[in-house]
Amino acid sequence: VLRIGVNLGDVIIDGDDIFGDGVNVAARLQEIAAPGGVCLSNRVHDDIRPHLDTAFVDGGERTLKNIARVVRV
């Protein structure tokens, strides 16, 4: 089942590879998303919330694998 993680951050493109904190956090967010669900970083949520008429569930502050800081989801 598809899971989606969405984050906003720096991305480095090198040929067919992508790197950077933005990519790494998004990859970790998709791992904790519910099956069939979408998990957003707080940074993305703050940017899109005023433009969407939908409910969001606060996932709290999460420690993500190989990410140095705590991320609110």
N, C-alpha and C positions, 0 to 999 in steps of 0.2 A: 504494500500500500504506500502511496506517495506521501512524503513528508516534506515540508518546505521551511527553510530558515531564511530570514531576511534581515540584513544588517546594512548599515551605511558606513563606509570607511575607505581607506586607501586600497587600491588594487594595482598590482604590477603585472603587466602582460609581457610574456616572453615566448614568442612563437605560439604554440598551442597550449602553453601552461599559464595559469594565473596564480598569483601569490599575494600575500599581504594580510594585514590584520582584518580588513573587511571581509575577505574571503574565509579566513580561518574561523571568525566568529559565526558567520552565516552557516558554515559547515557544522559547527557544534550546535547551533540552534536547531538545525533540521534533525539532529540526532535526538533532541529532547521533545520535539513536536509530537503531538498525538498522531496516530495513524490517520491519514487523510486530512491532517491539520497543518496550520501555518503558525510558526513561532517568530515573533518580531522582537528585535532589540528595542529598548526604550527609546533610543535615538530615532528609529524609524517611526515608532508609535507617535512620538511627539510631533513629527513632521506631517503625518497623514491623518491623524485624528480629526482635525478641524474640517477635513474634506470628505469624510465618510460618515454616513449615518448607520453605524453598526456598533455592536457591543464587543468589547474586548475584555479578556480575562487577565488579571494581573498575576503573572507567574512568579513574582517576587524576584529577589536578588539570587542569582545562581552562580556557582563556581563551575566554570566550563573547562574541560580537559585542555591542557596546554595553553590556556589563556591566563595571562598574569593578573588581570583585574576581575572583579566581580561584575557581572552583567545583569541588569534588570530586564526581565522578559515579560 
